[in-house]
Amino acid sequence: MDKLRLHGFNNLTKSLSFNIYDICYARTREQKQAYIAYIDEVFNADRLTQILTEVSNIIGAQILNVARQDYEPEGASVTILIAEEYAYEGPMSEAVVGHLDKSHITVHTYPEFHPDDGISTFRADIDVSTCGLISPLKALNHLIHSFESDVVTLDYRVRGFTRDVDGAKHFIDHTIHSIQDYIAPDIRERYQMVDVNMLSERIFHTKMRLTEFDLDDYLFAENAADLPAPEAEELSQRIAGEITDIFYGRNFG
């Protein structure tokens, strides 16, 4: 495909948003607290900053500023202000630099647990918003692999318009029919996916859930082989039900 010759700066805004969910069963209050502490340590502000820095490198953005915070009793937030690499020839005026500085990457984590039934859920919200030629879709597979989650919801939107050298407006500068177009084959093989897309409005939504279920992957400080068969079956149904509730965005219980 021939490159589109633009008039000045490509000022389309491309935004990719993630909600990721990791489910765990922790039987006792002590196990619940230990799971939350484990998640809080694995995905603290330092680790999240590392992941988002890798995202910036993948999409070819310059990091201008990093703000990060760990919270009590748990949770963390990181915001990175990014600018596009100098991707076209010509002077970079201060007005253009100011516009580029509005690109950002953010992540917020929400560890929590059910007070009664032992289900614990870790959620992270991630937003990658870029201006210009750099695209957040380049980091899509890296982010999915970084968290290896049970349920992922993805939203991608292109806003605004840019003009070509003849003055015609262009509301999107790349081909896309679904976010799945940019998801690696090995990930697509592991997840069930459902789309809700509005191509005319340049809004794309994809929901993902793991297709394979292994109870051991969801138990904290226990092994499925040590549980009585009826209890293992009951736990499998409850955990699978939690995943279904989150995937469809409603309570089926």
MOURZI-V993004 format. One record per residue. N is the residue number from 1. SS is DSSP state (h for helix, s for strand, l for the rest). OMEGA is omega in degrees with one decimal (999 if undefined). NEAR is the number of other ideal C-beta (glycine too) atoms within 8 Angstrom. Layout:
n->[N & N]
ss->[SS & SS]
omega->[OMEGA & OMEGA]
near->[NEAR & NEAR]
//
This chain:
n->[1 & 2 & 3 & 4 & 5 & 6 & 7 & 8 & 9 & 10 & 11 & 12 & 13 & 14 & 15 & 16 & 17 & 18 & 19 & 20 & 21 & 22 & 23 & 24 & 25 & 26 & 27 & 28 & 29 & 30 & 31 & 32 & 33 & 34 & 35 & 36 & 37 & 38 & 39 & 40 & 41 & 42 & 43 & 44 & 45 & 46 & 47 & 48 & 49 & 50 & 51 & 52 & 53 & 54 & 55 & 56 & 57 & 58 & 59 & 60 & 61 & 62 & 63 & 64 & 65 & 66 & 67 & 68 & 69 & 70 & 71 & 72 & 73 & 74 & 75 & 76 & 77 & 78 & 79 & 80 & 81 & 82 & 83 & 84 & 85 & 86 & 87 & 88 & 89 & 90 & 91 & 92 & 93 & 94 & 95 & 96 & 97 & 98 & 99 & 100 & 101 & 102 & 103 & 104 & 105 & 106 & 107 & 108 & 109 & 110 & 111 & 112 & 113 & 114 & 115 & 116 & 117 & 118 & 119 & 120 & 121 & 122 & 123 & 124 & 125 & 126 & 127 & 128 & 129 & 130 & 131 & 132 & 133 & 134 & 135 & 136 & 137 & 138 & 139 & 140 & 141 & 142 & 143 & 144 & 145 & 146 & 147 & 148 & 149 & 150 & 151 & 152 & 153 & 154 & 155 & 156 & 157 & 158 & 159 & 160 & 161 & 162 & 163 & 164 & 165 & 166 & 167 & 168 & 169 & 170 & 171 & 172 & 173 & 174 & 175 & 176 & 177 & 178 & 179 & 180 & 181 & 182 & 183 & 184 & 185 & 186 & 187 & 188 & 189 & 190 & 191 & 192 & 193 & 194 & 195 & 196 & 197 & 198 & 199 & 200 & 201 & 202 & 203 & 204 & 205 & 206 & 207 & 208 & 209 & 210 & 211 & 212 & 213 & 214 & 215 & 216 & 217 & 218 & 219 & 220 & 221 & 222 & 223 & 224 & 225 & 226 & 227 & 228 & 229 & 230 & 231 & 232 & 233 & 234 & 235 & 236 & 237 & 238 & 239 & 240 & 241 & 242 & 243 & 244 & 245 & 246 & 247 & 248 & 249 & 250 & 251 & 252 & 253]
ss->[l & l & l & l & l & s & l & l & l & l & l & l & s & s & s & s & s & s & s & s & s & s & s & s & s & l & l & l & h & h & h & h & h & h & h & h & h & h & h & h & h & h & l & l & h & h & h & h & h & h & h & h & h & h & h & h & h & h & h & l & s & s & s & s & s & s & s & s & s & s & l & l & l & l & l & s & s & s & s & s & s & s & s & s & l & l & l & l & l & l & l & l & l & h & h & h & h & h & h & h & l & l & s & s & s & s & s & s & s & s & s & s & s & l & l & l & l & l & s & s & s & s & s & s & s & s & s & s & s & s & s & l & l & l & l & h & h & h & h & h & h & h & h & h & h & h & h & l & l & l & s & s & s & s & s & s & s & s & s & l & l & s & s & s & l & l & l & l & s & s & l & l & l & l & l & l & l & l & h & h & h & h & l & l & h & h & h & h & h & h & s & s & s & s & s & s & s & s & h & h & h & l & s & s & s & s & s & s & s & s & l & l & l & l & h & h & h & l & s & l & l & l & l & h & h & h & l & l & h & h & h & h & h & h & h & h & h & h & h & h & h & h & h & h & h & h & h & h & l & l & l & l & l]
omega->[178.6 & 177.7 & 178.3 & 178.0 & -175.2 & 173.2 & 179.2 & -170.7 & 173.8 & -174.3 & 168.6 & 174.7 & -178.9 & -175.1 & 176.9 & -178.7 & 178.1 & 156.2 & 179.6 & -176.0 & 175.4 & -174.5 & 178.2 & 173.4 & 176.5 & -169.0 & -174.6 & 177.9 & 178.9 & 177.8 & 177.8 & -179.1 & 178.8 & 177.7 & 179.3 & 179.4 & 178.6 & 179.8 & -178.2 & 178.9 & -177.7 & -179.2 & 175.0 & -175.0 & 179.4 & -179.8 & 179.5 & 177.0 & 177.8 & -179.8 & -177.5 & 174.8 & 176.5 & 176.5 & 179.4 & 179.6 & -178.0 & -176.7 & 177.2 & -179.2 & 174.7 & 177.2 & 179.9 & -176.4 & 177.1 & 172.9 & -177.1 & -176.7 & 166.6 & -175.8 & 170.6 & 6.3 & 178.7 & 179.3 & 179.6 & 176.3 & 175.4 & 173.7 & 178.9 & 174.2 & -175.2 & 174.2 & 178.0 & 169.9 & -179.6 & -168.3 & 176.9 & -176.8 & 177.5 & -177.5 & 175.9 & -178.6 & -179.7 & 178.5 & 178.8 & 178.7 & 178.5 & 179.2 & -179.9 & -177.1 & 179.5 & 175.3 & -175.6 & 172.8 & 179.3 & 172.3 & 176.5 & -179.1 & -177.2 & 173.9 & 178.6 & 175.4 & 177.2 & -175.6 & -171.5 & -167.0 & 172.9 & 179.7 & 175.6 & -177.0 & 172.8 & 178.4 & 172.3 & 175.7 & -176.9 & 175.9 & 175.0 & -177.2 & -175.9 & 170.9 & 175.5 & -173.6 & -179.2 & -175.2 & 176.8 & -179.2 & 179.0 & -177.2 & -174.1 & -176.0 & 178.3 & -179.1 & 178.5 & 179.2 & -176.3 & -176.5 & 176.8 & -169.6 & 178.7 & 179.7 & 177.2 & 169.8 & -174.0 & 173.5 & 177.8 & -179.0 & 173.6 & -175.6 & 177.1 & 175.3 & 174.4 & -178.5 & 172.6 & -174.8 & 177.9 & 177.6 & -179.9 & 179.4 & 174.1 & -174.7 & 173.9 & -175.4 & 179.0 & -180.0 & 175.3 & 173.4 & -179.3 & 172.9 & 179.7 & 177.4 & -173.4 & 179.9 & -175.5 & -178.6 & -177.9 & 176.9 & -179.9 & 179.6 & -174.3 & -173.6 & 163.5 & -176.6 & 177.1 & -178.9 & 164.4 & -172.7 & 173.2 & -174.0 & -177.9 & 179.0 & 179.3 & 178.2 & -175.3 & -177.5 & 177.7 & 174.3 & -176.1 & 171.6 & 178.6 & -179.1 & 180.0 & -179.4 & 175.5 & -174.6 & -179.2 & 179.7 & -174.3 & -179.0 & 178.1 & 177.9 & 175.6 & 176.1 & -178.4 & -178.0 & -178.9 & -177.1 & 171.2 & -176.2 & 179.3 & 179.7 & 178.4 & 178.9 & -179.6 & 178.1 & 178.5 & -179.9 & -179.2 & -179.6 & 177.1 & 177.2 & 176.9 & 179.3 & 179.0 & 178.1 & -177.3 & -178.0 & -177.9 & 177.5 & 178.6 & -178.1 & 178.9 & -176.8 & 999]
near->[3 & 3 & 4 & 7 & 5 & 12 & 7 & 4 & 9 & 10 & 10 & 15 & 10 & 14 & 14 & 14 & 11 & 12 & 9 & 11 & 13 & 12 & 14 & 12 & 14 & 13 & 6 & 6 & 5 & 6 & 11 & 12 & 8 & 11 & 13 & 14 & 9 & 9 & 13 & 14 & 7 & 7 & 11 & 10 & 11 & 7 & 9 & 14 & 12 & 8 & 11 & 12 & 10 & 10 & 13 & 13 & 8 & 9 & 13 & 9 & 13 & 8 & 10 & 7 & 6 & 9 & 7 & 12 & 8 & 9 & 8 & 4 & 4 & 10 & 10 & 15 & 12 & 14 & 10 & 15 & 11 & 13 & 11 & 15 & 8 & 5 & 8 & 8 & 2 & 4 & 3 & 6 & 6 & 5 & 6 & 9 & 10 & 8 & 10 & 11 & 9 & 8 & 14 & 10 & 13 & 11 & 14 & 9 & 16 & 9 & 13 & 8 & 12 & 8 & 3 & 4 & 5 & 10 & 12 & 16 & 14 & 13 & 12 & 13 & 12 & 11 & 12 & 13 & 13 & 15 & 14 & 12 & 8 & 14 & 9 & 14 & 11 & 9 & 12 & 13 & 10 & 10 & 13 & 12 & 8 & 8 & 9 & 6 & 9 & 9 & 14 & 13 & 10 & 14 & 10 & 15 & 9 & 11 & 8 & 8 & 8 & 13 & 11 & 11 & 7 & 4 & 6 & 6 & 6 & 12 & 8 & 8 & 8 & 5 & 5 & 11 & 6 & 9 & 14 & 9 & 8 & 8 & 12 & 6 & 5 & 6 & 11 & 10 & 6 & 8 & 11 & 7 & 10 & 6 & 11 & 5 & 9 & 8 & 7 & 4 & 5 & 11 & 9 & 15 & 12 & 13 & 12 & 10 & 11 & 10 & 6 & 5 & 8 & 7 & 11 & 7 & 6 & 10 & 12 & 11 & 6 & 9 & 7 & 10 & 4 & 5 & 10 & 5 & 6 & 6 & 8 & 11 & 8 & 8 & 13 & 10 & 8 & 11 & 14 & 9 & 10 & 11 & 14 & 9 & 12 & 12 & 9 & 7 & 5 & 5 & 4 & 7 & 4]
//
